[in-house]
């Protein structure tokens, strides 16, 4: 290439040598200059460096390249890239060749950072939004706006938080109207997070809380009766309360309380030895209850507990009980140490082990007692007495001891009873007295004392019967012969404490009645005769002589009542006739008199009565008191 400077020198020399060539050389020089410039430009173009690779840019790269890459990264508006771009240019001095371009990019990037912070704030992350804004430099034109925006955020946040807390407190105490008023206050805030998002959440929470409390109230109403079915239904109803509500804690507390009641009712059934009923109630505890595991353990222990006979069951052989206790221990040992009722299971196992030891001793004693002899019973008693007062099978031991003592005493006294029965078999008075003396050998308090006393009472009655029967037979013979007074005196010899006393008194009453009838029948017949003749007053007077307590007393009273009625009828007829006569013109009525008119000797036919001998009362239907009879002297 021709150097332009050399070209100028040659041109100057030509002009000084030959001026004719001046203009030609001038134009040639211009042509050469422009040709050299074009050639240099072309060379620069073909030798320009390649484009910048921002993915592999070095920290030592020129500022132009780094600024170019920062701009490309920040164009994504991702916070991380924006922060890196701001960090790149924040310390560039004003005299930096790229300062104006960097300042323009910093303002734009700061605006984008504020937008990212605003979106962060709208999600409810105030702290995160403020931290994002902190990346905006004070030299940015956006800084003042960002600072004012943060102040607004903080102010609205404090207001929103205060209103929200009040609304939550109103929800907790179920002041629904007040809570809704607070949500309306939130809607008036400039902050979108509080005015829209949190307000909507509160309205939704109020609805959910009201529904939850409704479920809980219904559950409590159902559980009021405390029956297993009602408690189960109440637990199911309370289970509808959402865990995201404030009512959930109270619902869970109620579920635990009602589950405990179910277990208490189940324990009551178990105490009554109703295993099926106890397990049926325990199964009502739901799987989501805090007491579900305890309910499962309860059913396991209940099955084990019911294998062991109750202490009130005293007649079961010890060997059978031993097998049941061993089976119950095996069932209780299935509860692992992490189970709710593990300690209770271990306590039962220990108690059953103590019972097992007592049962083994009682089994030895029962084996001895099975021999059935006096000495064997005493050995069994001694063995059972080794079970102390504090031992679990003490009651059963004492019961068996009492049984064996009874059997021992029975074996000792049975010979007296047997011999007395053999002696009494003769049936004579002397034999019966001898049998009574033998039976009295059984002392009071002995097991066979009652049996012996019953035999003595029976034989004593038989003795009295043998002794008094002849007397009663003699009295009946005298009565049959018509000597009733002697028959009565003979029967009265049988005392009130004798076996045949009632029979004797019945016979005496019969005979006294016969005597009274014989004495009073003539009087009653005479009264009947007088009444048949129309002499009613005389009939009444005669019949009144039969005193109360006499055999014919009630028959006499019936006659008196009948005759008195007839007499009253006659008086009524007389009064009516007198009144009729007075009405016909008599100057004055006759004087009234309590006495009836003179009785006619010929009574009307309709007043006739059967003869006295037509009445014959049976002796066995009437028993007047003994004192009404006064035997003739």
C-alpha positions in Angstrom: 0.0 0.0 0.0 1.3 3.6 -0.8 1.8 5.8 2.2 -0.1 9.0 1.9 2.7 11.0 3.4 5.1 9.8 0.7 2.6 10.7 -1.9 2.4 14.3 -0.7 6.2 14.7 -0.8 6.4 13.4 -4.4 3.7 15.8 -5.3 5.5 18.8 -3.8 8.7 17.9 -5.7 6.8 17.6 -9.0 5.2 21.0 -8.5 8.4 22.6 -7.8 10.0 20.8 -10.8 7.2 20.9 -13.3 4.2 22.9 -12.6 2.4 21.4 -15.6 1.9 18.3 -14.0 0.3 19.9 -10.9 -3.3 19.3 -11.4 -2.8 15.8 -12.6 -0.8 14.9 -9.7 -3.4 16.5 -7.3 -6.2 14.4 -8.6 -4.0 11.3 -8.6 -3.2 12.0 -4.9 -6.9 12.3 -4.0 -7.6 9.1 -5.8 -4.8 7.3 -3.9 -6.0 8.6 -0.5 -9.6 7.5 -1.0 -8.4 4.1 -2.3 -6.2 3.6 0.7 -9.0 4.5 3.1 -11.4 2.0 1.4 -8.8 -0.6 1.5 -8.1 -0.1 5.2 -11.8 -0.2 6.0 -12.2 -3.4 4.1 -9.2 -4.9 6.0 -10.7 -3.8 9.3 -14.0 -5.5 8.4 -12.5 -8.8 7.5 -10.3 -8.8 10.6 -13.3 -7.7 13.3 -13.4 -9.9 16.5 -16.3 -12.4 17.0 -19.5 -11.7 19.0 -19.4 -11.8 22.9 -20.4 -15.3 24.5 -22.3 -14.2 27.6 -22.5 -17.8 28.9 -18.8 -18.0 29.2 -17.9 -14.4 29.8 -14.8 -13.8 32.1 -14.8 -11.4 35.0 -11.8 -9.8 33.3 -13.8 -9.1 30.1 -14.1 -5.4 29.1 -16.9 -3.4 30.8 -18.7 -3.0 27.4 -19.0 -6.8 27.1 -20.1 -7.3 30.7 -22.7 -4.5 30.4 -24.0 -6.0 27.3 -24.3 -9.5 28.9 -25.9 -7.9 32.0 -28.5 -6.2 29.8 -29.4 -9.4 28.1 -29.8 -11.3 31.4 -31.9 -8.5 33.0 -34.2 -8.5 30.1 -35.7 -11.7 31.5 -36.8 -9.6 34.6 -35.7 -12.4 36.9 -34.7 -11.0 40.3 -31.4 -12.7 40.4 -30.3 -11.3 37.0 -31.6 -7.8 37.9 -29.6 -7.8 41.1 -26.5 -8.9 39.3 -26.9 -6.1 36.8 -27.4 -3.5 39.5 -24.4 -4.8 41.4 -22.3 -4.4 38.2 -23.0 -0.8 37.6 -23.6 0.7 41.1 -20.0 1.6 41.7 -19.1 2.9 38.1 -17.8 6.5 38.4 -19.3 9.4 36.5 -16.3 9.7 34.2 -16.6 6.1 33.1 -17.0 6.0 29.3 -20.2 3.9 29.7 -21.7 5.8 32.7 -24.6 7.3 30.9 -25.6 4.0 29.3 -25.2 2.2 32.7 -27.3 4.9 34.5 -30.1 4.4 32.0 -30.0 0.6 32.5 -29.8 1.0 36.3 -33.1 3.0 36.4 -34.8 0.5 34.2 -33.6 -2.4 36.2 -34.6 -0.7 39.5 -38.1 -0.2 38.2 -38.3 -3.9 37.3 -37.0 -4.8 40.8 -39.7 -2.7 42.4 -42.3 -4.6 40.2 -40.9 -7.9 41.5 -41.1 -6.7 45.1 -44.7 -5.5 44.5 -45.7 -9.0 43.3 -43.9 -10.4 46.4 -45.9 -8.1 48.6 -49.2 -9.2 47.0 -48.5 -12.7 48.1 -48.3 -11.5 51.7 -44.5 -11.6 52.1 -43.7 -8.2 53.4 -40.3 -9.0 54.7 -39.4 -10.6 51.4 -40.7 -7.6 49.4 -38.6 -5.2 51.6 -35.5 -7.3 51.1 -36.0 -7.2 47.3 -36.4 -3.4 47.4 -33.2 -3.1 49.4 -31.4 -4.0 46.1 -32.3 -0.6 44.6 -29.5 1.8 45.0 -29.9 5.3 46.4 -28.4 6.6 43.2 -31.4 5.2 41.2 -34.2 7.6 40.2 -36.6 4.9 41.4 -35.2 4.9 45.0 -37.5 7.6 46.3 -40.6 5.8 44.8 -39.4 2.5 46.2 -38.9 4.0 49.7 -42.4 5.5 49.6 -43.9 2.3 48.4 -42.3 0.4 51.3 -43.6 2.9 53.8 -47.1 2.4 52.4 -46.7 -1.4 52.6 -45.7 -1.3 56.2 -48.5 1.1 57.2 -51.1 -1.1 55.4 -49.6 -4.2 56.8 -49.9 -3.0 60.4 -53.5 -1.9 59.8 -54.4 -5.2 58.1 -52.7 -7.2 60.8 -54.6 -5.4 63.6 -57.9 -5.7 61.8 -57.2 -9.4 61.0 -56.3 -10.2 64.6 -59.5 -8.6 65.8 -61.5 -10.6 63.3 -59.8 -13.8 64.4 -60.6 -13.1 68.0 -64.2 -12.4 67.1 -64.3 -15.8 65.2 -62.9 -17.6 68.3 -65.7 -16.3 70.5 -68.3 -16.8 67.8 -69.2 -13.2 67.3 -70.0 -13.7 63.6 -71.5 -10.3 62.9 -68.5 -8.5 64.4 -66.1 -10.7 62.4 -67.9 -9.8 59.2 -67.6 -6.1 60.0 -63.8 -6.5 60.3 -63.6 -8.2 56.9 -65.3 -5.1 55.5 -62.7 -2.9 57.1 -60.0 -5.0 55.4 -61.6 -4.6 52.0 -61.1 -0.8 52.3 -57.3 -1.1 52.6 -55.1 -0.2 49.6 -53.0 -3.4 50.0 -54.3 -6.1 47.7 -53.0 -8.8 50.0 -55.2 -7.7 52.9 -58.0 -6.1 51.0 -58.7 -9.1 48.8 -56.8 -12.3 49.6 -56.9 -12.1 53.4 -60.5 -10.8 53.4 -61.6 -13.6 51.2 -59.9 -16.1 53.5 -61.6 -14.6 56.5 -65.1 -14.8 54.9 -64.4 -18.5 54.0 -63.1 -19.2 57.5 -66.3 -17.6 59.1 -68.4 -19.9 57.0 -66.4 -23.0 57.9 -66.3 -22.0 61.6 -70.1 -21.6 61.8 -70.6 -25.0 60.2 -68.1 -26.5 62.6 -69.8 -25.1 65.6 -73.2 -26.3 64.3 -71.8 -29.8 64.0 -70.4 -29.6 67.6 -73.7 -28.3 69.0 -75.6 -31.1 67.4 -73.1 -33.6 68.7 -73.4 -32.3 72.3 -77.2 -32.5 72.1 -77.0 -36.1 70.9 -74.6 -37.0 73.7 -76.8 -35.6 76.4 -78.4 -39.0 77.2 -75.1 -40.7 77.7 -76.2 -44.0 76.2 -73.7 -46.0 74.2 -75.6 -45.5 70.9 -76.0 -41.7 71.5 -72.3 -41.3 72.5 -71.2 -43.1 69.3 -73.5 -40.9 67.2 -72.2 -37.8 68.9 -68.6 -38.8 68.3 -69.4 -39.3 64.6 -71.1 -35.9 64.4 -68.2 -34.2 66.2 -65.8 -35.9 63.8 -67.3 -33.7 61.0 -65.6 -30.6 62.5 -62.8 -29.5 60.2 -59.2 -29.6 61.6 -58.7 -26.1 60.2 -61.2 -24.6 62.6 -60.9 -23.2 66.1 -63.8 -25.5 67.1 -61.7 -28.5 66.3 -59.8 -28.5 69.6 -63.1 -28.5 71.5 -64.5 -31.2 69.3 -61.5 -33.4 69.9 -61.8 -32.8 73.6 -65.4 -33.8 73.5 -64.6 -36.9 71.4 -62.1 -37.9 74.1 -64.6 -37.2 76.8 -67.3 -39.2 75.2 -64.8 -42.0 74.3 -63.9 -42.1 78.0 -67.6 -42.4 78.9 -67.9 -45.3 76.5 -65.0 -47.1 78.1 -66.5 -46.4 81.6 -69.8 -48.0 80.5 -67.8 -50.9 79.0 -66.0 -51.3 82.3 -69.3 -51.3 84.2 -70.6 -54.1 81.9 -67.4 -56.0 82.4 -67.8 -55.7 86.2 -71.1 -57.4 85.8 -69.4 -60.2 83.9 -71.0 -59.2 80.6 -68.1 -59.6 78.2 -70.2 -59.4 75.1 -71.8 -56.1 76.2 -68.5 -54.6 77.4 -66.7 -55.4 74.1 -69.7 -54.2 72.1 -69.5 -50.8 73.8 -65.7 -50.5 73.5 -66.0 -51.1 69.8 -68.0 -47.9 69.5 -64.8 -45.9 70.2 -63.8 -44.7 66.7 -60.3 -45.3 65.2 -59.6 -41.5 65.0 -60.2 -41.0 68.7 -57.3 -40.5 71.0 -58.6 -43.4 73.1 -58.8 -45.9 70.3 -55.6 -47.7 71.3 -56.8 -47.8 74.9 -60.2 -49.2 73.7 -58.4 -52.0 71.8 -56.3 -52.8 74.9 -59.4 -52.8 77.0 -61.1 -55.4 74.8 -57.9 -57.5 75.0 -57.7 -57.3 78.7 -61.5 -57.9 79.1 -61.2 -61.2 77.3 -58.4 -62.1 79.5 -60.1 -60.9 82.7 -63.3 -62.9 82.0 -61.3 -66.1 81.8 -60.5 -65.8 85.5 -63.6 -66.6 87.7 -64.8 -63.8 89.8 -64.0 -64.0 93.5 -67.7 -64.5 94.2 -67.5 -67.8 92.2 -66.4 -70.1 95.0 -67.7 -73.5 94.0 -65.4 -74.0 90.9 -62.7 -76.6 91.5 -59.2 -75.0 92.0 -57.7 -77.1 89.1 -60.2 -75.6 86.6 -59.5 -72.1 87.9 -55.7 -72.7 87.5 -56.1 -73.4 83.8 -58.2 -70.3 83.4 -55.7 -68.1 85.1 -52.8 -69.4 83.0 -54.8 -68.7 79.9 -55.6 -65.1 81.1 -51.9 -64.4 81.8 -50.9 -65.5 78.3 -53.5 -63.2 76.8 -52.5 -60.2 78.9 -48.8 -60.7 78.0 -49.6 -59.9 74.4 -49.8 -56.2 75.2 -46.5 -54.6 74.3 -44.7 -52.0 76.6 -45.8 -49.2 74.3 -49.5 -49.9 74.6 -51.7 -47.6 76.7 -52.8 -50.3 79.2 -49.5 -52.1 79.4 -49.0 -51.2 83.1 -52.6 -52.3 83.9 -52.0 -55.6 82.1 -48.8 -56.1 84.1 -50.7 -55.4 87.4 -53.3 -58.0 86.4 -50.6 -60.5 85.6 -49.1 -60.0 89.0 -52.5 -60.4 90.7 -53.2 -63.5 88.7 -49.9 -64.9 89.7 -50.7 -64.4 93.4 -54.1 -66.1 92.8 -52.3 -69.0 91.0 -50.2 -69.6 94.1 -53.3 -69.6 96.3 -55.1 -71.9 93.9 -52.3 -74.4 94.0 -52.5 -74.6 97.8 -56.3 -74.9 97.6 -55.9 -77.7 95.0 -53.8 -79.6 97.5 -56.3 -79.0 100.3 -59.2 -80.1 98.0 -57.3 -83.3 97.1 -57.0 -84.1 100.8 -60.7 -83.3 101.5 -61.8 -85.6 98.7 -60.8 -88.6 100.8 -64.0 -87.9 102.8 -62.8 -88.8 106.3 -62.6 -86.8 109.4 -58.8 -86.7 109.6 -58.6 -85.8 105.9 -61.0 -82.9 106.3 -58.9 -81.6 109.2 -55.7 -81.8 107.1 -57.5 -79.9 104.3 -58.6 -77.2 106.7 -55.1 -76.8 108.0 -53.7 -76.5 104.5 -56.3 -73.9 103.5 -55.7 -71.8 106.6 -52.1 -71.1 105.4 -53.6 -68.6 102.9 -53.3 -65.3 104.7 -55.8 -62.6 105.2 -54.3 -60.4 102.5 -54.2 -63.1 99.9 -56.5 -62.8 96.8 -58.1 -66.2 97.3 -58.7 -65.7 101.0 -62.5 -65.7 100.6 -62.5 -68.9 98.6 -60.2 -70.5 101.1 -62.5 -69.5 104.0 -65.5 -70.8 102.1 -63.9 -74.1 101.5 -62.8 -74.3 105.2 -66.4 -73.6 106.2 -67.6 -76.3 103.8 -65.0 -78.9 105.1 -65.8 -78.0 108.7 -69.4 -78.6 108.0 -68.6 -81.9 106.3 -66.4 -82.8 109.3 -69.1 -82.0 111.8 -71.6 -83.9 109.6 -69.4 -87.0 109.7 -69.2 -86.7 113.5 -72.9 -86.1 114.2 -74.4 -88.3 111.5 -74.3 -91.5 113.7 -76.6 -89.8 116.3 -79.2 -89.0 113.7 -79.0 -92.5 112.2 -79.3 -94.2 115.5 -82.3 -92.0 116.6 -84.1 -92.8 113.4 -83.6 -96.5 113.9 -84.9 -96.3 117.5 -87.9 -94.3 116.5 -88.9 -96.9 113.9 -90.6 -98.9 116.7 -93.3 -96.2 116.9 -94.0 -96.6 120.6 -94.0 -93.7 123.1 -91.0 -95.1 124.8 -89.1 -95.7 121.6 -89.9 -92.2 120.4 -88.7 -90.7 123.7 -85.5 -92.6 123.4 -85.1 -91.4 119.8 -85.5 -87.8 120.9 -82.9 -88.3 123.6 -80.5 -89.7 121.0 -81.1 -86.8 118.5 -80.5 -84.3 121.2 -76.8 -85.4 121.2 -76.4 -83.1 118.2 -75.3 -79.8 119.9 -76.5 -76.3 118.9 -74.5 -74.8 116.1 -73.7 -78.1 114.5 -74.6 -78.6 110.8 -77.0 -81.4 111.6 -78.7 -79.6 114.4 -81.6 -78.4 112.2 -82.2 -81.9 110.9 -82.1 -83.3 114.4 -84.5 -80.7 115.7 -87.0 -81.4 112.9 -86.9 -85.1 113.8 -87.4 -84.3 117.5 -90.4 -82.0 116.7 -91.9 -84.7 114.5 -91.5 -87.4 117.1 -92.8 -85.1 119.9 -96.0 -84.6 117.9 -96.3 -88.4 117.4 -95.9 -88.9 121.2 -98.6 -86.3 122.0 -100.9 -87.9 119.5 -100.4 -91.4 121.0 -101.1 -90.0 124.4 -104.1 -87.7 123.7 -105.9 -89.8 121.0 -107.5 -92.1 123.5 -108.9 -89.1 125.4 -110.4 -87.5 122.3 -111.8 -90.9 121.3 -113.5 -91.3 124.7 -115.1 -87.8 124.4 -116.5 -88.6 121.0 -117.9 -91.8 122.3 -119.7 -89.9 125.2 -121.1 -87.4 122.7 -122.3 -90.2 120.5 -124.1 -91.6 123.5 -125.8 -88.2 124.0 -123.8 -87.2 127.0 -122.5 -83.9 125.6 -121.6 -82.3 128.8 -119.3 -85.2 129.8 -117.9 -85.2 126.3 -116.9 -81.6 126.6 -115.3 -82.0 130.0 -113.3 -85.0 128.7 -112.0 -83.2 125.6 -111.0 -80.1 127.7 -108.3 -82.3 129.3 -106.2 -81.8 126.1 -104.1 -78.7 126.7 -103.5 -75.9 124.3 -99.9 -76.9 123.7 -100.8 -80.4 122.5 -101.0 -81.7 118.9 -104.7 -82.7 119.1 -105.8 -79.4 120.7 -107.4 -78.0 117.6 -109.4 -81.2 116.9 -110.5 -81.2 120.5 -111.7 -77.6 120.4 -113.6 -78.1 117.2 -115.4 -81.1 118.7 -116.2 -79.1 121.9 -117.6 -76.2 119.8 -119.8 -78.7 117.9 -121.1 -80.2 121.1 -121.8 -76.8 122.7 -123.8 -75.8 119.7 -125.9 -78.9 119.9 -126.6 -78.1 123.6 -127.6 -74.5 122.8 -129.9 -75.6 119.9 -131.6 -78.0 122.2 -132.1 -75.2 124.8 -133.2 -72.4 122.4 -135.2 -74.3 119.7 -138.4 -74.4 121.9 -138.2 -70.6 122.4 -137.8 -70.0 118.6 -140.7 -72.4 117.9 -142.9 -70.6 120.3 -142.1 -67.2 118.8 -142.8 -68.6 115.4 -146.2 -69.9 116.6 -147.1 -66.5 118.1 -146.2 -64.8 114.9 -148.4 -67.2 112.9 -151.3 -66.3 115.1 -150.7 -62.6 114.5 -149.2 -61.8 117.8 -146.1 -60.2 116.4 -145.0 -58.3 119.5 -145.1 -61.4 121.6 -143.1 -63.3 119.0 -140.5 -60.6 118.9 -140.3 -60.6 122.7 -139.8 -64.4 122.9 -137.2 -64.5 120.1 -135.2 -61.7 121.8 -134.5 -64.1 124.7 -131.9 -65.9 122.5 -128.7 -64.1 123.4 -125.8 -63.1 121.1 -123.3 -66.0 120.6 -125.9 -68.7 120.9 -126.3 -71.2 118.0 -129.8 -70.0 117.0 -129.0 -66.3 117.5 -128.9 -65.3 113.8 -132.0 -67.4 113.0 -133.8 -65.6 115.8 -132.7 -62.2 114.5 -134.0 -63.0 111.1 -137.4 -63.8 112.5 -137.4 -60.6 114.6 -136.5 -58.5 111.5 -139.3 -60.1 109.5 -141.9 -59.7 112.2 -140.9 -56.1 112.9 -141.4 -55.3 109.2 -144.8 -56.8 109.3 -145.7 -54.8 112.4 -144.5 -51.6 110.7 -146.7 -52.4 107.7 -149.8 -52.7 109.9 -149.1 -49.4 111.6 -148.8 -47.7 108.2 -152.2 -49.2 107.1 -153.9 -48.0 110.3 -152.5 -44.5 109.9 -153.7 -44.4 106.3 -157.2 -45.5 107.3 -157.4 -42.9 110.0 -156.4 -40.2 107.6 -159.0 -41.3 105.2 -161.7 -41.2 107.8 -160.7 -37.7 108.9 -160.9 -36.5 105.4 -164.5 -37.8 105.1 -165.8 -35.4 107.8 -164.7 -36.4 111.2 -164.5 -33.4 113.5 -161.1 -34.3 114.9 -158.6 -37.0 114.2 -158.2 -39.6 116.9 -155.2 -39.3 119.1 -152.1 -40.9 117.7 -150.7 -43.9 119.6 -147.5 -45.9 119.2 -149.4 -49.1 120.0 -150.8 -51.0 117.1 -154.5 -51.9 117.0 -155.7 -55.0 118.7 -154.3 -58.0 117.0 -156.8 -60.4 115.6 -156.9 -64.0 116.7 -157.1 -65.0 113.1 -154.0 -63.7 111.2 -154.2 -63.4 107.5 -153.2 -66.5 105.5 -150.1 -64.9 103.9 -148.4 -64.5 107.3 -148.2 -68.3 108.0 -144.7 -69.7 108.6 -143.3 -73.2 108.5 -143.2 -75.2 111.8 -140.1 -74.8 114.0 -139.0 -78.4 113.5 -138.4 -77.8 109.8 -135.1 -75.9 110.7 -132.2 -78.1 111.6 -128.8 -76.3 111.4 -125.7 -78.4 110.9 -123.3 -78.4 113.7 -120.2 -78.0 111.6 -121.3 -74.7 110.1 -121.5 -72.8 113.3 -118.9 -72.3 116.1 -120.0 -69.9 118.9 -117.4 -68.9 121.5 -116.9 -71.3 124.3 -117.8 -68.8 127.0 -121.4 -68.6 125.7 -122.0 -72.1 127.1 -122.9 -72.6 130.7 -123.3 -76.3 131.5 -126.1 -77.2 134.0 -125.0 -77.7 137.5 
